[in-house]
Amino acid sequence: MDSEGSLRLRALLVSAICVVLAVVYLVLLRDGLVGFDWFDYLSASRSIVAGHGAFGEILRLGAERYGSPTAPLFVYPPFLAYALIPATVLPWQVGYVLWSGLSIAALVWALSLLPRDHPLRQRWWILPAFGPLTFGFLLGQVDILVLAGLLVALEDRDGTRAGVGLAVAVILKATPAVFIIELLMRHRWRALAAGSVAALILAAVGGPAEWQTYLLVLGELARQPSVTSTWQVAPAALGGTLLGLVASGACVLAFVASPVAPQKDRRLIRGLALGLALTTFPMNAWAHWLTFGLVALFADAGTTRLGRYLLMAYLLVGWTVLFVGSVLILLLDLTTIAVLLVIEGLGLYRRLRRGTGAAVPLLSSGA
């Protein structure tokens, strides 16, 4: 048990760090150096108020402008733009501060719903220590809310809350729907049912016309070779679309083969495989998407040997994306995928030697 002195020292250090971060936040806010993604969302809400719909700006300027720092364009499901309409009457700084507070509150709420013995409740500092997450927070990225929803979806034992968490994550950014597969693997039927109902209710916001336009915009983006800010896109920006497809395919292979991995590593491997499949797929922005793509690694919180090594690597390399670009992130992603495949290959080899390779069910809870 920690001594009273060590608890006081820890509290003092955490308080000092919070004060420093608050000062940095306020200075950046004063100079207008934060909130790029917040402007994306706000522009969509203003477009709705003006009668042009959530995707009016990107239809007017063209998908080829996506990613340009001078053209904030909204490419998310329409729910977010409609939810933020009240913020259009506020100064952008006030709206951004409130949005920042909502992001922090959502993470705190998600952590409070986890079981008391959950490792992430004891090591919550892992989240702000991760470079892309902190950077996404300063940008006003919705990924923070997505991460909160996925933590509830994958780690909360209450099926209804887990389903609502997944629905919120999906309705905000769509791609977290890939984690439905993980809930299927765990046989979380109540969560899937609750999530389906919640998603249908939330999707009604904006109406069918906005969703049709959203799909049209996604089709236009898919035909773009890259985006202007090449540092934040997937391997297509560095090694071509083929590299991204190969990396994503390797993630799928790691996921499918996860039942042959050691029992204690299966949930981590499955979650990492799904998350990295997102961030390495062409046109996805790994600098932001790692924020929720590594949800399984955050939830593991270093309780397994594999989790400890990978978590430390991502915490260290995650900050380099702010200074030397995304090459190291790409190399770490590919290395992680290779490690997962090797672990599962060794597991399959051992099972085959014991004559049990054919007895591994694909859809097992494997928790």
C-alpha positions as CSV (number, residue, x, y, z in Angstrom):
1,M,0.0,0.0,0.0
2,D,1.3,3.5,-0.9
3,S,2.5,5.6,2.0
4,E,0.9,8.9,2.7
5,G,4.0,10.7,1.5
6,S,4.1,9.0,-1.8
7,L,0.4,9.7,-2.4
8,R,1.0,13.4,-1.7
9,L,3.9,13.5,-4.0
10,R,1.9,11.8,-6.8
11,A,-1.0,14.2,-6.3
12,L,1.5,17.2,-6.4
13,L,3.1,15.9,-9.6
14,V,-0.3,15.3,-11.3
15,S,-1.5,18.8,-10.2
16,A,1.7,20.4,-11.6
17,I,1.3,18.6,-14.9
18,C,-2.3,19.7,-15.1
19,V,-1.4,23.3,-14.5
20,V,1.3,23.3,-17.2
21,L,-1.1,21.7,-19.7
22,A,-3.8,24.2,-18.8
23,V,-1.4,27.1,-19.4
24,V,-0.3,25.7,-22.8
25,Y,-3.9,25.1,-23.8
26,L,-4.8,28.7,-23.0
27,V,-1.8,30.2,-24.8
28,L,-2.6,28.1,-27.9
29,L,-6.2,29.1,-27.7
30,R,-5.3,32.8,-27.4
31,D,-3.1,32.6,-30.5
32,G,-5.7,30.6,-32.5
33,L,-3.4,27.6,-32.9
34,V,-5.9,25.0,-31.8
35,G,-9.2,23.6,-33.0
36,F,-8.6,22.9,-36.7
37,D,-11.0,20.0,-36.7
38,W,-13.4,21.9,-34.5
39,F,-13.7,24.4,-37.4
40,D,-14.6,21.5,-39.7
41,Y,-17.5,20.5,-37.5
42,L,-18.6,24.1,-36.9
43,S,-18.6,24.9,-40.6
44,A,-20.9,22.0,-41.2
45,S,-23.3,23.2,-38.5
46,R,-23.2,26.7,-40.0
47,S,-23.9,25.2,-43.4
48,I,-27.0,23.5,-42.0
49,V,-28.2,26.8,-40.5
50,A,-27.7,28.5,-43.9
51,G,-29.8,25.9,-45.5
52,H,-27.1,24.1,-47.5
53,G,-27.0,20.9,-45.4
54,A,-24.1,19.4,-43.5
55,F,-22.0,18.7,-46.6
56,G,-22.6,22.0,-48.4
57,E,-19.0,23.2,-48.2
58,I,-17.4,20.0,-49.5
59,L,-19.9,19.8,-52.4
60,R,-19.1,23.5,-53.2
61,L,-15.3,23.3,-53.0
62,G,-14.8,19.7,-54.2
63,A,-13.4,16.6,-52.5
64,E,-9.9,17.3,-53.8
65,R,-9.6,20.1,-51.2
66,Y,-10.1,17.7,-48.3
67,G,-7.2,18.0,-45.9
68,S,-6.3,21.6,-46.9
69,P,-5.6,23.8,-43.9
70,T,-7.5,26.6,-45.7
71,A,-10.6,24.5,-46.4
72,P,-12.2,22.9,-43.4
73,L,-14.5,20.3,-44.9
74,F,-16.9,18.0,-43.0
75,V,-16.7,14.2,-44.0
76,Y,-18.4,12.6,-41.0
77,P,-21.9,11.1,-40.5
78,P,-24.4,14.0,-40.4
79,F,-25.4,13.5,-36.7
80,L,-22.4,15.5,-35.3
81,A,-23.1,18.5,-37.5
82,Y,-26.7,18.7,-36.3
83,A,-25.8,18.1,-32.7
84,L,-23.4,21.1,-32.7
85,I,-25.9,23.6,-34.2
86,P,-26.3,25.4,-30.8
87,A,-22.5,26.1,-30.9
88,T,-23.0,28.3,-34.0
89,V,-24.3,31.2,-31.9
90,L,-21.2,31.2,-29.7
91,P,-17.7,32.7,-30.3
92,W,-15.6,29.8,-31.7
93,Q,-13.2,30.0,-28.7
94,V,-16.1,29.5,-26.2
95,G,-17.5,26.6,-28.3
96,Y,-14.1,25.1,-28.5
97,V,-13.5,25.3,-24.7
98,L,-16.9,23.7,-24.1
99,W,-16.1,21.0,-26.7
100,S,-12.8,20.3,-24.9
101,G,-14.6,20.0,-21.6
102,L,-17.1,17.6,-23.1
103,S,-14.2,15.5,-24.5
104,I,-12.5,15.2,-21.1
105,A,-15.9,14.6,-19.3
106,A,-16.7,11.8,-21.7
107,L,-13.4,10.0,-21.0
108,V,-13.8,10.5,-17.3
109,W,-17.3,9.1,-17.5
110,A,-16.2,6.1,-19.6
111,L,-13.4,5.3,-17.1
112,S,-15.9,5.6,-14.2
113,L,-18.1,2.9,-15.8
114,L,-15.3,0.4,-16.0
115,P,-15.1,-2.2,-13.2
116,R,-13.2,-1.0,-10.1
117,D,-10.4,-3.6,-10.7
118,H,-10.0,-2.6,-14.4
119,P,-6.3,-1.8,-15.1
120,L,-7.1,1.3,-17.1
121,R,-8.8,2.9,-14.0
122,Q,-5.5,2.5,-12.2
123,R,-3.3,3.7,-15.1
124,W,-5.6,6.4,-16.6
125,W,-2.5,8.5,-17.3
126,I,-1.8,6.3,-20.3
127,L,-4.4,8.2,-22.3
128,P,-3.0,11.8,-22.0
129,A,0.5,10.4,-22.3
130,F,-0.2,9.1,-25.8
131,G,0.9,11.8,-28.4
132,P,-1.8,11.4,-31.0
133,L,-4.6,11.5,-28.4
134,T,-3.3,14.7,-26.8
135,F,-2.7,16.2,-30.3
136,G,-6.2,15.2,-31.3
137,F,-7.6,16.9,-28.2
138,L,-5.9,20.2,-29.1
139,L,-7.3,19.9,-32.7
140,G,-10.7,19.4,-31.2
141,Q,-11.0,16.0,-32.8
142,V,-14.1,14.0,-32.2
143,D,-11.9,10.9,-31.8
144,I,-11.8,11.6,-28.1
145,L,-15.5,11.0,-27.8
146,V,-15.2,8.0,-30.1
147,L,-12.6,6.5,-27.8
148,A,-14.8,7.0,-24.8
149,G,-17.7,5.2,-26.6
150,L,-15.5,2.3,-27.6
151,L,-14.1,1.9,-24.0
152,V,-17.6,1.6,-22.8
153,A,-18.5,-0.7,-25.7
154,L,-15.6,-3.1,-25.2
155,E,-15.0,-3.0,-21.5
156,D,-18.2,-2.2,-19.7
157,R,-19.9,-5.3,-18.3
158,D,-23.4,-3.8,-18.7
159,G,-24.7,-4.9,-22.1
160,T,-27.1,-2.0,-22.6
161,R,-24.4,0.6,-21.8
162,A,-21.9,-1.2,-24.0
163,G,-24.3,-1.1,-26.9
164,V,-25.0,2.6,-26.5
165,G,-21.3,3.3,-26.3
166,L,-20.7,1.5,-29.6
167,A,-23.7,3.3,-31.2
168,V,-22.3,6.7,-30.2
169,A,-18.8,5.8,-31.5
170,V,-20.3,4.6,-34.9
171,I,-22.6,7.5,-35.3
172,L,-19.8,10.0,-34.8
173,K,-17.2,8.4,-37.1
174,A,-18.8,5.4,-38.8
175,T,-15.6,3.3,-39.1
176,P,-15.7,2.1,-35.4
177,A,-18.4,-0.2,-36.7
178,V,-15.6,-2.7,-37.4
179,F,-15.5,-3.4,-33.6
180,I,-19.0,-5.0,-34.0
181,I,-16.9,-8.0,-35.0
182,E,-15.2,-8.1,-31.5
183,L,-18.6,-8.0,-29.8
184,L,-19.7,-10.9,-32.0
185,M,-16.6,-12.8,-30.9
186,R,-17.5,-12.3,-27.3
187,H,-21.1,-13.2,-27.8
188,R,-22.3,-9.8,-26.5
189,W,-25.8,-10.2,-27.9
190,R,-27.4,-7.7,-25.6
191,A,-24.9,-5.1,-26.4
192,L,-25.3,-5.6,-30.1
193,A,-29.1,-5.4,-29.8
194,A,-29.0,-2.2,-27.7
195,G,-26.4,-0.7,-30.0
196,S,-28.6,-1.4,-33.1
197,V,-31.6,0.3,-31.5
198,A,-29.5,3.3,-30.3
199,A,-27.8,3.7,-33.7
200,L,-31.1,3.7,-35.6
201,I,-32.4,6.4,-33.3
202,L,-29.3,8.6,-33.6
203,A,-29.2,8.0,-37.4
204,A,-32.6,9.6,-37.7
205,V,-31.1,13.0,-37.0
206,G,-30.6,14.8,-40.3
207,G,-32.9,12.5,-42.3
208,P,-32.3,10.1,-45.3
209,A,-31.2,12.9,-47.7
210,E,-28.2,13.8,-45.6
211,W,-27.1,10.2,-45.3
212,Q,-27.4,9.8,-49.1
213,T,-25.2,12.9,-49.5
214,Y,-22.7,11.5,-47.0
215,L,-22.4,8.3,-49.0
216,L,-21.9,10.4,-52.2
217,V,-19.1,12.4,-50.4
218,L,-17.4,9.2,-49.3
219,G,-17.5,7.9,-52.9
220,E,-15.8,11.2,-54.1
221,L,-13.1,10.9,-51.4
222,A,-12.4,7.3,-52.4
223,R,-11.5,8.4,-55.9
224,Q,-8.9,10.9,-54.5
225,P,-5.2,9.6,-54.7
226,S,-4.4,11.2,-51.3
227,V,-5.2,14.3,-49.3
228,T,-3.3,17.5,-49.0
229,S,-1.9,16.9,-45.6
230,T,0.1,13.8,-46.6
231,W,1.7,13.4,-43.1
232,Q,-1.6,12.3,-41.6
233,V,-2.8,9.8,-44.2
234,A,-2.4,6.0,-44.3
235,P,0.5,4.1,-46.0
236,A,-0.9,5.2,-49.4
237,A,0.9,8.5,-48.9
238,L,4.2,6.8,-48.4
239,G,4.2,3.4,-50.1
240,G,1.2,3.5,-52.4
241,T,-2.2,1.9,-52.0
242,L,-0.8,-1.6,-52.3
243,L,1.2,-1.2,-49.1
244,G,-1.9,-0.1,-47.2
245,L,-4.0,-3.0,-48.6
246,V,-1.3,-5.5,-47.7
247,A,-1.0,-4.1,-44.2
248,S,-4.8,-4.1,-43.7
249,G,-4.9,-7.7,-45.1
250,A,-2.3,-8.8,-42.6
251,C,-4.4,-7.3,-39.8
252,V,-7.4,-9.3,-41.0
253,L,-5.3,-12.4,-41.1
254,A,-4.1,-11.8,-37.5
255,F,-7.7,-11.3,-36.4
256,V,-8.9,-14.5,-38.1
257,A,-6.0,-16.5,-36.6
258,S,-6.3,-15.0,-33.1
259,P,-7.9,-18.2,-31.6
260,V,-4.5,-20.0,-31.9
261,A,-2.8,-17.3,-29.8
262,P,-2.2,-17.7,-26.1
263,Q,-5.5,-17.2,-24.2
264,K,-4.2,-14.2,-22.2
265,D,-3.3,-12.4,-25.5
266,R,-6.4,-13.0,-27.6
267,R,-8.4,-10.0,-26.7
268,L,-5.4,-7.7,-27.2
269,I,-4.5,-9.3,-30.5
270,R,-8.0,-9.1,-31.9
271,G,-8.5,-5.5,-30.8
272,L,-5.1,-4.4,-32.2
273,A,-5.8,-6.2,-35.4
274,L,-9.1,-4.4,-35.9
275,G,-7.6,-1.0,-34.9
276,L,-4.6,-1.2,-37.1
277,A,-6.7,-2.5,-40.0
278,L,-8.4,0.9,-39.7
279,T,-5.3,3.0,-39.5
280,T,-3.4,1.3,-42.2
281,F,-6.2,1.1,-44.8
282,P,-5.7,3.6,-47.6
283,M,-7.0,7.2,-47.0
284,N,-7.3,6.8,-43.2
285,A,-5.5,9.4,-41.1
286,W,-3.5,7.3,-38.6
287,A,-2.2,10.3,-36.6
288,H,-5.8,10.8,-35.4
289,W,-7.3,7.4,-35.8
290,L,-4.7,5.7,-33.6
291,T,-6.6,7.6,-30.8
292,F,-9.4,5.0,-30.9
293,G,-7.6,2.3,-33.1
294,L,-5.5,1.4,-30.1
295,V,-8.5,1.1,-27.7
296,A,-7.6,-2.6,-27.0
297,L,-4.0,-1.6,-26.1
298,F,-5.2,1.1,-23.8
299,A,-7.6,-1.3,-22.1
300,D,-4.9,-3.9,-21.6
301,A,-2.9,-1.1,-19.8
302,G,0.3,-3.2,-19.8
303,T,-1.1,-6.1,-17.9
304,T,0.3,-8.6,-20.4
305,R,3.9,-8.9,-21.6
306,L,2.9,-8.2,-25.2
307,G,0.8,-5.3,-24.0
308,R,3.6,-3.7,-21.9
309,Y,6.1,-3.8,-24.8
310,L,3.7,-2.5,-27.4
311,L,2.2,0.2,-25.1
312,M,5.7,1.6,-24.3
313,A,6.6,1.6,-28.0
314,Y,3.4,3.5,-29.0
315,L,3.7,6.0,-26.1
316,L,7.3,6.8,-27.2
317,V,6.8,6.8,-30.9
318,G,3.4,8.4,-30.7
319,W,4.9,11.8,-29.9
320,T,7.3,11.7,-32.9
321,V,4.3,12.2,-35.2
322,L,4.3,15.8,-34.1
323,F,7.9,16.4,-35.0
324,V,9.2,14.0,-37.7
325,G,6.1,12.9,-39.5
326,S,4.4,9.5,-39.7
327,V,7.1,7.3,-41.0
328,L,8.0,5.9,-37.6
329,I,4.3,5.3,-36.8
330,L,4.0,3.4,-40.1
331,L,7.1,1.3,-39.2
332,L,5.7,0.6,-35.7
333,D,2.3,-0.4,-37.1
334,L,3.9,-2.8,-39.6
335,T,6.2,-4.2,-36.9
336,T,3.2,-4.7,-34.6
337,I,1.3,-6.6,-37.3
338,A,4.4,-8.8,-37.9
339,V,4.7,-9.5,-34.2
340,L,1.0,-10.5,-34.0
341,L,1.4,-12.8,-37.0
342,V,4.5,-14.4,-35.6
343,I,2.8,-15.0,-32.2
344,E,-0.1,-16.7,-33.9
345,G,2.1,-18.7,-36.2
346,L,4.0,-20.1,-33.2
347,G,0.7,-20.8,-31.5
348,L,-0.6,-22.7,-34.5
349,Y,2.6,-24.6,-34.9
350,R,2.4,-25.8,-31.2
351,R,-1.2,-26.8,-31.6
352,L,-0.5,-28.7,-34.8
353,R,2.4,-30.5,-33.1
354,R,0.0,-31.5,-30.3
355,G,-2.6,-32.5,-32.8
356,T,-5.1,-29.9,-31.7
357,G,-4.9,-27.4,-34.5
358,A,-8.3,-28.4,-36.0
359,A,-10.1,-28.0,-32.7
360,V,-9.8,-24.2,-32.5
361,P,-13.2,-22.6,-33.2
362,L,-13.1,-19.3,-35.0
363,L,-16.0,-17.7,-33.2
364,S,-14.9,-18.4,-29.6
365,S,-15.3,-15.9,-26.7
366,G,-11.5,-16.2,-26.3
367,A,-11.6,-13.6,-23.5
